[in-house]
Amino acid sequence: MKEEIRCGGCRALLFKCETNAVAGAIEIKCRRCRQINQLRPMSPSPSAVRAASGE
Ligand SMILES: [Zn+2]
């Protein structure tokens, strides 16, 4: 099953991966709004890391 990982700031699609495909933390910068999304396997939703964006 594929999971869509979206930007926590603008909801742009960042990438797709299989569920549990990610073993460690990921940082990915949104090319649209330049927000850095920090993703973790336990909580793959970027919306949980909005506090780290410096908004
Ligand atoms: Zn974005």
mmCIF file of the protein (N, C-alpha, C, O) and its ligand, coordinates in Angstrom:
data_MODEL
# 
_entry.id   MODEL 
# 
loop_
_entity.id 
_entity.type 
_entity.pdbx_number_of_molecules 
1 polymer     1 
2 non-polymer 1 
# 
_entity_poly.entity_id                      1 
_entity_poly.type                           'polypeptide(L)' 
_entity_poly.nstd_linkage                   no 
_entity_poly.nstd_monomer                   no 
_entity_poly.pdbx_seq_one_letter_code       MKEEIRCGGCRALLFKCETNAVAGAIEIKCRRCRQINQLRPMSPSPSAVRAASGE 
_entity_poly.pdbx_seq_one_letter_code_can   MKEEIRCGGCRALLFKCETNAVAGAIEIKCRRCRQINQLRPMSPSPSAVRAASGE 
_entity_poly.pdbx_strand_id                 A 
# 
loop_
_entity_poly_seq.entity_id 
_entity_poly_seq.num 
_entity_poly_seq.mon_id 
_entity_poly_seq.hetero 
1 1  MET n 
1 2  LYS n 
1 3  GLU n 
1 4  GLU n 
1 5  ILE n 
1 6  ARG n 
1 7  CYS n 
1 8  GLY n 
1 9  GLY n 
1 10 CYS n 
1 11 ARG n 
1 12 ALA n 
1 13 LEU n 
1 14 LEU n 
1 15 PHE n 
1 16 LYS n 
1 17 CYS n 
1 18 GLU n 
1 19 THR n 
1 20 ASN n 
1 21 ALA n 
1 22 VAL n 
1 23 ALA n 
1 24 GLY n 
1 25 ALA n 
1 26 ILE n 
1 27 GLU n 
1 28 ILE n 
1 29 LYS n 
1 30 CYS n 
1 31 ARG n 
1 32 ARG n 
1 33 CYS n 
1 34 ARG n 
1 35 GLN n 
1 36 ILE n 
1 37 ASN n 
1 38 GLN n 
1 39 LEU n 
1 40 ARG n 
1 41 PRO n 
1 42 MET n 
1 43 SER n 
1 44 PRO n 
1 45 SER n 
1 46 PRO n 
1 47 SER n 
1 48 ALA n 
1 49 VAL n 
1 50 ARG n 
1 51 ALA n 
1 52 ALA n 
1 53 SER n 
1 54 GLY n 
1 55 GLU n 
# 
loop_
_struct_asym.id 
_struct_asym.entity_id 
A 1 
B 2 
# 
loop_
_chem_comp.id 
_chem_comp.type 
_chem_comp.mon_nstd_flag 
ALA 'L-peptide linking' y 
ARG 'L-peptide linking' y 
ASN 'L-peptide linking' y 
CYS 'L-peptide linking' y 
GLN 'L-peptide linking' y 
GLU 'L-peptide linking' y 
GLY 'peptide linking'   y 
ILE 'L-peptide linking' y 
LEU 'L-peptide linking' y 
LYS 'L-peptide linking' y 
MET 'L-peptide linking' y 
PHE 'L-peptide linking' y 
PRO 'L-peptide linking' y 
SER 'L-peptide linking' y 
THR 'L-peptide linking' y 
VAL 'L-peptide linking' y 
ZN  non-polymer         . 
# 
_pdbx_entity_nonpoly.entity_id   2 
_pdbx_entity_nonpoly.name        ? 
_pdbx_entity_nonpoly.comp_id     ZN 
# 
_pdbx_nonpoly_scheme.asym_id         B 
_pdbx_nonpoly_scheme.entity_id       2 
_pdbx_nonpoly_scheme.mon_id          ZN 
_pdbx_nonpoly_scheme.ndb_seq_num     1 
_pdbx_nonpoly_scheme.pdb_seq_num     101 
_pdbx_nonpoly_scheme.auth_seq_num    101 
_pdbx_nonpoly_scheme.pdb_mon_id      ZN 
_pdbx_nonpoly_scheme.auth_mon_id     ZN 
_pdbx_nonpoly_scheme.pdb_strand_id   A 
_pdbx_nonpoly_scheme.pdb_ins_code    . 
# 
loop_
_atom_site.group_PDB 
_atom_site.id 
_atom_site.type_symbol 
_atom_site.label_atom_id 
_atom_site.label_alt_id 
_atom_site.label_comp_id 
_atom_site.label_asym_id 
_atom_site.label_entity_id 
_atom_site.label_seq_id 
_atom_site.pdbx_PDB_ins_code 
_atom_site.Cartn_x 
_atom_site.Cartn_y 
_atom_site.Cartn_z 
_atom_site.occupancy 
_atom_site.B_iso_or_equiv 
_atom_site.pdbx_formal_charge 
_atom_site.auth_seq_id 
_atom_site.auth_comp_id 
_atom_site.auth_asym_id 
_atom_site.auth_atom_id 
_atom_site.pdbx_PDB_model_num 
ATOM   1   N  N  . MET A 1 1  ? 0.841  -1.202 0.000  1.00 0.00 ? 1   MET A N  1 
ATOM   2   C  CA . MET A 1 1  ? 0.000  0.000  0.000  1.00 0.00 ? 1   MET A CA 1 
ATOM   3   C  C  . MET A 1 1  ? 0.874  1.249  0.000  1.00 0.00 ? 1   MET A C  1 
ATOM   4   O  O  . MET A 1 1  ? 1.796  1.362  0.808  1.00 0.00 ? 1   MET A O  1 
ATOM   5   N  N  . LYS A 1 2  ? 0.593  2.172  -0.888 1.00 0.00 ? 2   LYS A N  1 
ATOM   6   C  CA . LYS A 1 2  ? 1.384  3.391  -1.018 1.00 0.00 ? 2   LYS A CA 1 
ATOM   7   C  C  . LYS A 1 2  ? 0.810  4.499  -0.136 1.00 0.00 ? 2   LYS A C  1 
ATOM   8   O  O  . LYS A 1 2  ? -0.398 4.662  0.031  1.00 0.00 ? 2   LYS A O  1 
ATOM   9   N  N  . GLU A 1 3  ? 1.747  5.232  0.403  1.00 0.00 ? 3   GLU A N  1 
ATOM   10  C  CA . GLU A 1 3  ? 1.364  6.347  1.254  1.00 0.00 ? 3   GLU A CA 1 
ATOM   11  C  C  . GLU A 1 3  ? 1.821  7.643  0.579  1.00 0.00 ? 3   GLU A C  1 
ATOM   12  O  O  . GLU A 1 3  ? 2.940  7.721  0.072  1.00 0.00 ? 3   GLU A O  1 
ATOM   13  N  N  . GLU A 1 4  ? 0.981  8.626  0.575  1.00 0.00 ? 4   GLU A N  1 
ATOM   14  C  CA . GLU A 1 4  ? 1.366  9.912  0.002  1.00 0.00 ? 4   GLU A CA 1 
ATOM   15  C  C  . GLU A 1 4  ? 1.847  10.830 1.120  1.00 0.00 ? 4   GLU A C  1 
ATOM   16  O  O  . GLU A 1 4  ? 1.120  11.101 2.076  1.00 0.00 ? 4   GLU A O  1 
ATOM   17  N  N  . ILE A 1 5  ? 3.076  11.301 0.984  1.00 0.00 ? 5   ILE A N  1 
ATOM   18  C  CA . ILE A 1 5  ? 3.634  12.202 1.981  1.00 0.00 ? 5   ILE A CA 1 
ATOM   19  C  C  . ILE A 1 5  ? 3.486  13.627 1.461  1.00 0.00 ? 5   ILE A C  1 
ATOM   20  O  O  . ILE A 1 5  ? 3.990  13.971 0.392  1.00 0.00 ? 5   ILE A O  1 
ATOM   21  N  N  . ARG A 1 6  ? 2.792  14.438 2.233  1.00 0.00 ? 6   ARG A N  1 
ATOM   22  C  CA . ARG A 1 6  ? 2.517  15.803 1.788  1.00 0.00 ? 6   ARG A CA 1 
ATOM   23  C  C  . ARG A 1 6  ? 3.152  16.828 2.703  1.00 0.00 ? 6   ARG A C  1 
ATOM   24  O  O  . ARG A 1 6  ? 3.404  16.571 3.880  1.00 0.00 ? 6   ARG A O  1 
ATOM   25  N  N  . CYS A 1 7  ? 3.403  17.988 2.138  1.00 0.00 ? 7   CYS A N  1 
ATOM   26  C  CA . CYS A 1 7  ? 3.977  19.095 2.888  1.00 0.00 ? 7   CYS A CA 1 
ATOM   27  C  C  . CYS A 1 7  ? 3.015  19.544 3.984  1.00 0.00 ? 7   CYS A C  1 
ATOM   28  O  O  . CYS A 1 7  ? 1.812  19.668 3.751  1.00 0.00 ? 7   CYS A O  1 
ATOM   29  N  N  . GLY A 1 8  ? 3.546  19.785 5.168  1.00 0.00 ? 8   GLY A N  1 
ATOM   30  C  CA . GLY A 1 8  ? 2.715  20.246 6.269  1.00 0.00 ? 8   GLY A CA 1 
ATOM   31  C  C  . GLY A 1 8  ? 2.294  21.692 6.103  1.00 0.00 ? 8   GLY A C  1 
ATOM   32  O  O  . GLY A 1 8  ? 1.367  22.150 6.771  1.00 0.00 ? 8   GLY A O  1 
ATOM   33  N  N  . GLY A 1 9  ? 2.965  22.415 5.221  1.00 0.00 ? 9   GLY A N  1 
ATOM   34  C  CA . GLY A 1 9  ? 2.662  23.823 5.040  1.00 0.00 ? 9   GLY A CA 1 
ATOM   35  C  C  . GLY A 1 9  ? 1.657  24.087 3.934  1.00 0.00 ? 9   GLY A C  1 
ATOM   36  O  O  . GLY A 1 9  ? 0.688  24.820 4.131  1.00 0.00 ? 9   GLY A O  1 
ATOM   37  N  N  . CYS A 1 10 ? 1.886  23.488 2.766  1.00 0.00 ? 10  CYS A N  1 
ATOM   38  C  CA . CYS A 1 10 ? 1.046  23.805 1.607  1.00 0.00 ? 10  CYS A CA 1 
ATOM   39  C  C  . CYS A 1 10 ? 0.343  22.576 1.043  1.00 0.00 ? 10  CYS A C  1 
ATOM   40  O  O  . CYS A 1 10 ? -0.409 22.678 0.074  1.00 0.00 ? 10  CYS A O  1 
ATOM   41  N  N  . ARG A 1 11 ? 0.584  21.426 1.642  1.00 0.00 ? 11  ARG A N  1 
ATOM   42  C  CA . ARG A 1 11 ? -0.073 20.189 1.238  1.00 0.00 ? 11  ARG A CA 1 
ATOM   43  C  C  . ARG A 1 11 ? 0.388  19.678 -0.124 1.00 0.00 ? 11  ARG A C  1 
ATOM   44  O  O  . ARG A 1 11 ? -0.242 18.789 -0.698 1.00 0.00 ? 11  ARG A O  1 
ATOM   45  N  N  . ALA A 1 12 ? 1.460  20.221 -0.634 1.00 0.00 ? 12  ALA A N  1 
ATOM   46  C  CA . ALA A 1 12 ? 1.994  19.708 -1.897 1.00 0.00 ? 12  ALA A CA 1 
ATOM   47  C  C  . ALA A 1 12 ? 2.499  18.285 -1.686 1.00 0.00 ? 12  ALA A C  1 
ATOM   48  O  O  . ALA A 1 12 ? 3.015  17.946 -0.621 1.00 0.00 ? 12  ALA A O  1 
ATOM   49  N  N  . LEU A 1 13 ? 2.344  17.474 -2.703 1.00 0.00 ? 13  LEU A N  1 
ATOM   50  C  CA . LEU A 1 13 ? 2.830  16.102 -2.602 1.00 0.00 ? 13  LEU A CA 1 
ATOM   51  C  C  . LEU A 1 13 ? 4.352  16.087 -2.643 1.00 0.00 ? 13  LEU A C  1 
ATOM   52  O  O  . LEU A 1 13 ? 4.963  16.581 -3.590 1.00 0.00 ? 13  LEU A O  1 
ATOM   53  N  N  . LEU A 1 14 ? 4.954  15.517 -1.611 1.00 0.00 ? 14  LEU A N  1 
ATOM   54  C  CA . LEU A 1 14 ? 6.416  15.461 -1.542 1.00 0.00 ? 14  LEU A CA 1 
ATOM   55  C  C  . LEU A 1 14 ? 6.936  14.185 -2.188 1.00 0.00 ? 14  LEU A C  1 
ATOM   56  O  O  . LEU A 1 14 ? 7.806  14.229 -3.058 1.00 0.00 ? 14  LEU A O  1 
ATOM   57  N  N  . PHE A 1 15 ? 6.402  13.063 -1.761 1.00 0.00 ? 15  PHE A N  1 
ATOM   58  C  CA . PHE A 1 15 ? 6.767  11.789 -2.385 1.00 0.00 ? 15  PHE A CA 1 
ATOM   59  C  C  . PHE A 1 15 ? 5.795  10.719 -1.946 1.00 0.00 ? 15  PHE A C  1 
ATOM   60  O  O  . PHE A 1 15 ? 4.975  10.919 -1.049 1.00 0.00 ? 15  PHE A O  1 
ATOM   61  N  N  . LYS A 1 16 ? 5.907  9.588  -2.594 1.00 0.00 ? 16  LYS A N  1 
ATOM   62  C  CA . LYS A 1 16 ? 5.093  8.444  -2.210 1.00 0.00 ? 16  LYS A CA 1 
ATOM   63  C  C  . LYS A 1 16 ? 6.018  7.315  -1.781 1.00 0.00 ? 16  LYS A C  1 
ATOM   64  O  O  . LYS A 1 16 ? 7.111  7.152  -2.324 1.00 0.00 ? 16  LYS A O  1 
ATOM   65  N  N  . CYS A 1 17 ? 5.576  6.551  -0.818 1.00 0.00 ? 17  CYS A N  1 
ATOM   66  C  CA . CYS A 1 17 ? 6.358  5.396  -0.407 1.00 0.00 ? 17  CYS A CA 1 
ATOM   67  C  C  . CYS A 1 17 ? 5.414  4.334  0.127  1.00 0.00 ? 17  CYS A C  1 
ATOM   68  O  O  . CYS A 1 17 ? 4.255  4.607  0.442  1.00 0.00 ? 17  CYS A O  1 
ATOM   69  N  N  . GLU A 1 18 ? 5.925  3.137  0.220  1.00 0.00 ? 18  GLU A N  1 
ATOM   70  C  CA . GLU A 1 18 ? 5.121  2.083  0.809  1.00 0.00 ? 18  GLU A CA 1 
ATOM   71  C  C  . GLU A 1 18 ? 5.054  2.286  2.313  1.00 0.00 ? 18  GLU A C  1 
ATOM   72  O  O  . GLU A 1 18 ? 5.983  2.818  2.921  1.00 0.00 ? 18  GLU A O  1 
ATOM   73  N  N  . THR A 1 19 ? 3.962  1.864  2.901  1.00 0.00 ? 19  THR A N  1 
ATOM   74  C  CA . THR A 1 19 ? 3.820  1.948  4.346  1.00 0.00 ? 19  THR A CA 1 
ATOM   75  C  C  . THR A 1 19 ? 4.951  1.168  5.014  1.00 0.00 ? 19  THR A C  1 
ATOM   76  O  O  . THR A 1 19 ? 5.254  0.037  4.634  1.00 0.00 ? 19  THR A O  1 
ATOM   77  N  N  . ASN A 1 20 ? 5.567  1.796  6.014  1.00 0.00 ? 20  ASN A N  1 
ATOM   78  C  CA . ASN A 1 20 ? 6.682  1.191  6.751  1.00 0.00 ? 20  ASN A CA 1 
ATOM   79  C  C  . ASN A 1 20 ? 7.959  1.070  5.907  1.00 0.00 ? 20  ASN A C  1 
ATOM   80  O  O  . ASN A 1 20 ? 8.881  0.350  6.289  1.00 0.00 ? 20  ASN A O  1 
ATOM   81  N  N  . ALA A 1 21 ? 8.019  1.754  4.783  1.00 0.00 ? 21  ALA A N  1 
ATOM   82  C  CA . ALA A 1 21 ? 9.225  1.704  3.954  1.00 0.00 ? 21  ALA A CA 1 
ATOM   83  C  C  . ALA A 1 21 ? 10.344 2.537  4.580  1.00 0.00 ? 21  ALA A C  1 
ATOM   84  O  O  . ALA A 1 21 ? 11.522 2.322  4.294  1.00 0.00 ? 21  ALA A O  1 
ATOM   85  N  N  . VAL A 1 22 ? 9.969  3.475  5.425  1.00 0.00 ? 22  VAL A N  1 
ATOM   86  C  CA . VAL A 1 22 ? 10.946 4.380  6.014  1.00 0.00 ? 22  VAL A CA 1 
ATOM   87  C  C  . VAL A 1 22 ? 11.379 3.856  7.376  1.00 0.00 ? 22  VAL A C  1 
ATOM   88  O  O  . VAL A 1 22 ? 10.545 3.621  8.249  1.00 0.00 ? 22  VAL A O  1 
ATOM   89  N  N  . ALA A 1 23 ? 12.680 3.674  7.555  1.00 0.00 ? 23  ALA A N  1 
ATOM   90  C  CA . ALA A 1 23 ? 13.190 3.096  8.798  1.00 0.00 ? 23  ALA A CA 1 
ATOM   91  C  C  . ALA A 1 23 ? 13.650 4.165  9.790  1.00 0.00 ? 23  ALA A C  1 
ATOM   92  O  O  . ALA A 1 23 ? 13.714 3.910  10.992 1.00 0.00 ? 23  ALA A O  1 
ATOM   93  N  N  . GLY A 1 24 ? 13.967 5.346  9.294  1.00 0.00 ? 24  GLY A N  1 
ATOM   94  C  CA . GLY A 1 24 ? 14.470 6.399  10.169 1.00 0.00 ? 24  GLY A CA 1 
ATOM   95  C  C  . GLY A 1 24 ? 13.834 7.731  9.851  1.00 0.00 ? 24  GLY A C  1 
ATOM   96  O  O  . GLY A 1 24 ? 12.963 7.841  8.988  1.00 0.00 ? 24  GLY A O  1 
ATOM   97  N  N  . ALA A 1 25 ? 14.289 8.742  10.570 1.00 0.00 ? 25  ALA A N  1 
ATOM   98  C  CA . ALA A 1 25 ? 13.746 10.075 10.358 1.00 0.00 ? 25  ALA A CA 1 
ATOM   99  C  C  . ALA A 1 25 ? 14.181 10.633 9.005  1.00 0.00 ? 25  ALA A C  1 
ATOM   100 O  O  . ALA A 1 25 ? 15.267 10.332 8.509  1.00 0.00 ? 25  ALA A O  1 
ATOM   101 N  N  . ILE A 1 26 ? 13.320 11.439 8.434  1.00 0.00 ? 26  ILE A N  1 
ATOM   102 C  CA . ILE A 1 26 ? 13.596 12.051 7.130  1.00 0.00 ? 26  ILE A CA 1 
ATOM   103 C  C  . ILE A 1 26 ? 13.342 13.547 7.233  1.00 0.00 ? 26  ILE A C  1 
ATOM   104 O  O  . ILE A 1 26 ? 12.387 13.994 7.867  1.00 0.00 ? 26  ILE A O  1 
ATOM   105 N  N  . GLU A 1 27 ? 14.212 14.297 6.601  1.00 0.00 ? 27  GLU A N  1 
ATOM   106 C  CA . GLU A 1 27 ? 13.936 15.722 6.434  1.00 0.00 ? 27  GLU A CA 1 
ATOM   107 C  C  . GLU A 1 27 ? 13.834 15.995 4.949  1.00 0.00 ? 27  GLU A C  1 
ATOM   108 O  O  . GLU A 1 27 ? 14.730 15.653 4.178  1.00 0.00 ? 27  GLU A O  1 
ATOM   109 N  N  . ILE A 1 28 ? 12.755 16.603 4.563  1.00 0.00 ? 28  ILE A N  1 
ATOM   110 C  CA . ILE A 1 28 ? 12.597 16.927 3.142  1.00 0.00 ? 28  ILE A CA 1 
ATOM   111 C  C  . ILE A 1 28 ? 12.062 18.342 3.007  1.00 0.00 ? 28  ILE A C  1 
ATOM   112 O  O  . ILE A 1 28 ? 11.101 18.730 3.670  1.00 0.00 ? 28  ILE A O  1 
ATOM   113 N  N  . LYS A 1 29 ? 12.693 19.084 2.154  1.00 0.00 ? 29  LYS A N  1 
ATOM   114 C  CA . LYS A 1 29 ? 12.323 20.487 1.973  1.00 0.00 ? 29  LYS A CA 1 
ATOM   115 C  C  . LYS A 1 29 ? 11.314 20.589 0.841  1.00 0.00 ? 29  LYS A C  1 
ATOM   116 O  O  . LYS A 1 29 ? 11.531 20.075 -0.256 1.00 0.00 ? 29  LYS A O  1 
ATOM   117 N  N  . CYS A 1 30 ? 10.227 21.250 1.124  1.00 0.00 ? 30  CYS A N  1 
ATOM   118 C  CA . CYS A 1 30 ? 9.206  21.440 0.103  1.00 0.00 ? 30  CYS A CA 1 
ATOM   119 C  C  . CYS A 1 30 ? 9.719  22.421 -0.948 1.00 0.00 ? 30  CYS A C  1 
ATOM   120 O  O  . CYS A 1 30 ? 10.177 23.515 -0.621 1.00 0.00 ? 30  CYS A O  1 
ATOM   121 N  N  . ARG A 1 31 ? 9.636  22.016 -2.209 1.00 0.00 ? 31  ARG A N  1 
ATOM   122 C  CA . ARG A 1 31 ? 10.147 22.895 -3.260 1.00 0.00 ? 31  ARG A CA 1 
ATOM   123 C  C  . ARG A 1 31 ? 9.152  23.999 -3.596 1.00 0.00 ? 31  ARG A C  1 
ATOM   124 O  O  . ARG A 1 31 ? 9.466  24.928 -4.340 1.00 0.00 ? 31  ARG A O  1 
ATOM   125 N  N  . ARG A 1 32 ? 7.964  23.890 -3.047 1.00 0.00 ? 32  ARG A N  1 
ATOM   126 C  CA . ARG A 1 32 ? 6.947  24.890 -3.332 1.00 0.00 ? 32  ARG A CA 1 
ATOM   127 C  C  . ARG A 1 32 ? 6.972  26.022 -2.310 1.00 0.00 ? 32  ARG A C  1 
ATOM   128 O  O  . ARG A 1 32 ? 7.032  27.195 -2.680 1.00 0.00 ? 32  ARG A O  1 
ATOM   129 N  N  . CYS A 1 33 ? 6.926  25.671 -1.013 1.00 0.00 ? 33  CYS A N  1 
ATOM   130 C  CA . CYS A 1 33 ? 6.878  26.713 0.018  1.00 0.00 ? 33  CYS A CA 1 
ATOM   131 C  C  . CYS A 1 33 ? 8.156  26.747 0.851  1.00 0.00 ? 33  CYS A C  1 
ATOM   132 O  O  . CYS A 1 33 ? 8.305  27.592 1.733  1.00 0.00 ? 33  CYS A O  1 
ATOM   133 N  N  . ARG A 1 34 ? 9.081  25.823 0.569  1.00 0.00 ? 34  ARG A N  1 
ATOM   134 C  CA . ARG A 1 34 ? 10.399 25.773 1.216  1.00 0.00 ? 34  ARG A CA 1 
ATOM   135 C  C  . ARG A 1 34 ? 10.342 25.409 2.692  1.00 0.00 ? 34  ARG A C  1 
ATOM   136 O  O  . ARG A 1 34 ? 11.322 25.587 3.416  1.00 0.00 ? 34  ARG A O  1 
ATOM   137 N  N  . GLN A 1 35 ? 9.235  24.916 3.127  1.00 0.00 ? 35  GLN A N  1 
ATOM   138 C  CA . GLN A 1 35 ? 9.163  24.434 4.498  1.00 0.00 ? 35  GLN A CA 1 
ATOM   139 C  C  . GLN A 1 35 ? 9.896  23.106 4.598  1.00 0.00 ? 35  GLN A C  1 
ATOM   140 O  O  . GLN A 1 35 ? 9.781  22.250 3.721  1.00 0.00 ? 35  GLN A O  1 
ATOM   141 N  N  . ILE A 1 36 ? 10.652 22.945 5.681  1.00 0.00 ? 36  ILE A N  1 
ATOM   142 C  CA . ILE A 1 36 ? 11.326 21.669 5.911  1.00 0.00 ? 36  ILE A CA 1 
ATOM   143 C  C  . ILE A 1 36 ? 10.397 20.773 6.712  1.00 0.00 ? 36  ILE A C  1 
ATOM   144 O  O  . ILE A 1 36 ? 9.998  21.097 7.831  1.00 0.00 ? 36  ILE A O  1 
ATOM   145 N  N  . ASN A 1 37 ? 10.065 19.647 6.118  1.00 0.00 ? 37  ASN A N  1 
ATOM   146 C  CA . ASN A 1 37 ? 9.193  18.687 6.774  1.00 0.00 ? 37  ASN A CA 1 
ATOM   147 C  C  . ASN A 1 37 ? 10.040 17.589 7.388  1.00 0.00 ? 37  ASN A C  1 
ATOM   148 O  O  . ASN A 1 37 ? 10.862 16.975 6.708  1.00 0.00 ? 37  ASN A O  1 
ATOM   149 N  N  . GLN A 1 38 ? 9.842  17.347 8.653  1.00 0.00 ? 38  GLN A N  1 
ATOM   150 C  CA . GLN A 1 38 ? 10.571 16.281 9.331  1.00 0.00 ? 38  GLN A CA 1 
ATOM   151 C  C  . GLN A 1 38 ? 9.614  15.125 9.545  1.00 0.00 ? 38  GLN A C  1 
ATOM   152 O  O  . GLN A 1 38 ? 8.589  15.261 10.214 1.00 0.00 ? 38  GLN A O  1 
ATOM   153 N  N  . LEU A 1 39 ? 9.960  13.996 8.972  1.00 0.00 ? 39  LEU A N  1 
ATOM   154 C  CA . LEU A 1 39 ? 9.084  12.839 9.008  1.00 0.00 ? 39  LEU A CA 1 
ATOM   155 C  C  . LEU A 1 39 ? 9.712  11.731 9.832  1.00 0.00 ? 39  LEU A C  1 
ATOM   156 O  O  . LEU A 1 39 ? 10.916 11.483 9.761  1.00 0.00 ? 39  LEU A O  1 
ATOM   157 N  N  . ARG A 1 40 ? 8.888  11.086 10.598 1.00 0.00 ? 40  ARG A N  1 
ATOM   158 C  CA . ARG A 1 40 ? 9.349  9.935  11.372 1.00 0.00 ? 40  ARG A CA 1 
ATOM   159 C  C  . ARG A 1 40 ? 8.425  8.759  11.117 1.00 0.00 ? 40  ARG A C  1 
ATOM   160 O  O  . ARG A 1 40 ? 7.231  8.939  10.876 1.00 0.00 ? 40  ARG A O  1 
ATOM   161 N  N  . PRO A 1 41 ? 8.976  7.557  11.169 1.00 0.00 ? 41  PRO A N  1 
ATOM   162 C  CA . PRO A 1 41 ? 8.167  6.365  10.894 1.00 0.00 ? 41  PRO A CA 1 
ATOM   163 C  C  . PRO A 1 41 ? 6.969  6.231  11.821 1.00 0.00 ? 41  PRO A C  1 
ATOM   164 O  O  . PRO A 1 41 ? 5.920  5.741  11.403 1.00 0.00 ? 41  PRO A O  1 
ATOM   165 N  N  . MET A 1 42 ? 7.104  6.653  13.055 1.00 0.00 ? 42  MET A N  1 
ATOM   166 C  CA . MET A 1 42 ? 6.022  6.493  14.008 1.00 0.00 ? 42  MET A CA 1 
ATOM   167 C  C  . MET A 1 42 ? 4.870  7.448  13.722 1.00 0.00 ? 42  MET A C  1 
ATOM   168 O  O  . MET A 1 42 ? 3.713  7.131  13.998 1.00 0.00 ? 42  MET A O  1 
ATOM   169 N  N  . SER A 1 43 ? 5.185  8.614  13.169 1.00 0.00 ? 43  SER A N  1 
ATOM   170 C  CA . SER A 1 43 ? 4.136  9.591  12.878 1.00 0.00 ? 43  SER A CA 1 
ATOM   171 C  C  . SER A 1 43 ? 4.411  10.224 11.515 1.00 0.00 ? 43  SER A C  1 
ATOM   172 O  O  . SER A 1 43 ? 4.954  11.325 11.432 1.00 0.00 ? 43  SER A O  1 
ATOM   173 N  N  . PRO A 1 44 ? 4.041  9.535  10.471 1.00 0.00 ? 44  PRO A N  1 
ATOM   174 C  CA . PRO A 1 44 ? 4.387  9.964  9.118  1.00 0.00 ? 44  PRO A CA 1 
ATOM   175 C  C  . PRO A 1 44 ? 3.663  11.231 8.652  1.00 0.00 ? 44  PRO A C  1 
ATOM   176 O  O  . PRO A 1 44 ? 3.967  11.758 7.582  1.00 0.00 ? 44  PRO A O  1 
ATOM   177 N  N  . SER A 1 45 ? 2.724  11.712 9.437  1.00 0.00 ? 45  SER A N  1 
ATOM   178 C  CA . SER A 1 45 ? 1.991  12.893 8.985  1.00 0.00 ? 45  SER A CA 1 
ATOM   179 C  C  . SER A 1 45 ? 2.809  14.163 9.191  1.00 0.00 ? 45  SER A C  1 
ATOM   180 O  O  . SER A 1 45 ? 3.167  14.483 10.325 1.00 0.00 ? 45  SER A O  1 
ATOM   181 N  N  . PRO A 1 46 ? 3.110  14.885 8.130  1.00 0.00 ? 46  PRO A N  1 
ATOM   182 C  CA . PRO A 1 46 ? 3.886  16.126 8.248  1.00 0.00 ? 46  PRO A CA 1 
ATOM   183 C  C  . PRO A 1 46 ? 3.184  17.179 9.098  1.00 0.00 ? 46  PRO A C  1 
ATOM   184 O  O  . PRO A 1 46 ? 3.836  18.090 9.609  1.00 0.00 ? 46  PRO A O  1 
ATOM   185 N  N  . SER A 1 47 ? 1.900  17.073 9.254  1.00 0.00 ? 47  SER A N  1 
ATOM   186 C  CA . SER A 1 47 ? 1.159  18.084 10.009 1.00 0.00 ? 47  SER A CA 1 
ATOM   187 C  C  . SER A 1 47 ? 1.570  18.094 11.468 1.00 0.00 ? 47  SER A C  1 
ATOM   188 O  O  . SER A 1 47 ? 1.311  19.069 12.174 1.00 0.00 ? 47  SER A O  1 
ATOM   189 N  N  . ALA A 1 48 ? 2.206  17.027 11.936 1.00 0.00 ? 48  ALA A N  1 
ATOM   190 C  CA . ALA A 1 48 ? 2.584  16.924 13.336 1.00 0.00 ? 48  ALA A CA 1 
ATOM   191 C  C  . ALA A 1 48 ? 3.860  17.704 13.644 1.00 0.00 ? 48  ALA A C  1 
ATOM   192 O  O  . ALA A 1 48 ? 4.228  17.852 14.809 1.00 0.00 ? 48  ALA A O  1 
ATOM   193 N  N  . VAL A 1 49 ? 4.526  18.196 12.623 1.00 0.00 ? 49  VAL A N  1 
ATOM   194 C  CA . VAL A 1 49 ? 5.807  18.852 12.834 1.00 0.00 ? 49  VAL A CA 1 
ATOM   195 C  C  . VAL A 1 49 ? 5.777  20.310 12.424 1.00 0.00 ? 49  VAL A C  1 
ATOM   196 O  O  . VAL A 1 49 ? 6.820  20.902 12.143 1.00 0.00 ? 49  VAL A O  1 
ATOM   197 N  N  . ARG A 1 50 ? 4.612  20.882 12.390 1.00 0.00 ? 50  ARG A N  1 
ATOM   198 C  CA . ARG A 1 50 ? 4.490  22.271 11.968 1.00 0.00 ? 50  ARG A CA 1 
ATOM   199 C  C  . ARG A 1 50 ? 5.251  23.200 12.893 1.00 0.00 ? 50  ARG A C  1 
ATOM   200 O  O  . ARG A 1 50 ? 5.714  24.258 12.466 1.00 0.00 ? 50  ARG A O  1 
ATOM   201 N  N  . ALA A 1 51 ? 5.388  22.816 14.164 1.00 0.00 ? 51  ALA A N  1 
ATOM   202 C  CA . ALA A 1 51 ? 6.059  23.657 15.139 1.00 0.00 ? 51  ALA A CA 1 
ATOM   203 C  C  . ALA A 1 51 ? 7.517  23.871 14.762 1.00 0.00 ? 51  ALA A C  1 
ATOM   204 O  O  . ALA A 1 51 ? 8.118  24.871 15.157 1.00 0.00 ? 51  ALA A O  1 
ATOM   205 N  N  . ALA A 1 52 ? 8.087  22.954 14.012 1.00 0.00 ? 52  ALA A N  1 
ATOM   206 C  CA . ALA A 1 52 ? 9.491  23.038 13.644 1.00 0.00 ? 52  ALA A CA 1 
ATOM   207 C  C  . ALA A 1 52 ? 9.726  23.965 12.451 1.00 0.00 ? 52  ALA A C  1 
ATOM   208 O  O  . ALA A 1 52 ? 10.869 24.228 12.077 1.00 0.00 ? 52  ALA A O  1 
ATOM   209 N  N  . SER A 1 53 ? 8.668  24.443 11.876 1.00 0.00 ? 53  SER A N  1 
ATOM   210 C  CA . SER A 1 53 ? 8.794  25.218 10.643 1.00 0.00 ? 53  SER A CA 1 
ATOM   211 C  C  . SER A 1 53 ? 9.126  26.688 10.912 1.00 0.00 ? 53  SER A C  1 
ATOM   212 O  O  . SER A 1 53 ? 9.538  27.414 10.007 1.00 0.00 ? 53  SER A O  1 
ATOM   213 N  N  . GLY A 1 54 ? 8.946  27.115 12.152 1.00 0.00 ? 54  GLY A N  1 
ATOM   214 C  CA . GLY A 1 54 ? 9.250  28.496 12.480 1.00 0.00 ? 54  GLY A CA 1 
ATOM   215 C  C  . GLY A 1 54 ? 8.174  29.460 12.012 1.00 0.00 ? 54  GLY A C  1 
ATOM   216 O  O  . GLY A 1 54 ? 8.461  30.631 11.761 1.00 0.00 ? 54  GLY A O  1 
ATOM   217 N  N  . GLU A 1 55 ? 6.977  29.004 11.893 1.00 0.00 ? 55  GLU A N  1 
ATOM   218 C  CA . GLU A 1 55 ? 5.895  29.879 11.462 1.00 0.00 ? 55  GLU A CA 1 
ATOM   219 C  C  . GLU A 1 55 ? 5.547  30.912 12.537 1.00 0.00 ? 55  GLU A C  1 
ATOM   220 O  O  . GLU A 1 55 ? 4.651  31.733 12.338 1.00 0.00 ? 55  GLU A O  1 
HETATM 221 ZN ZN . ZN  B 2 .  ? 5.030  23.194 1.002  1.00 0.00 2 101 ZN  A ZN 1 
# 
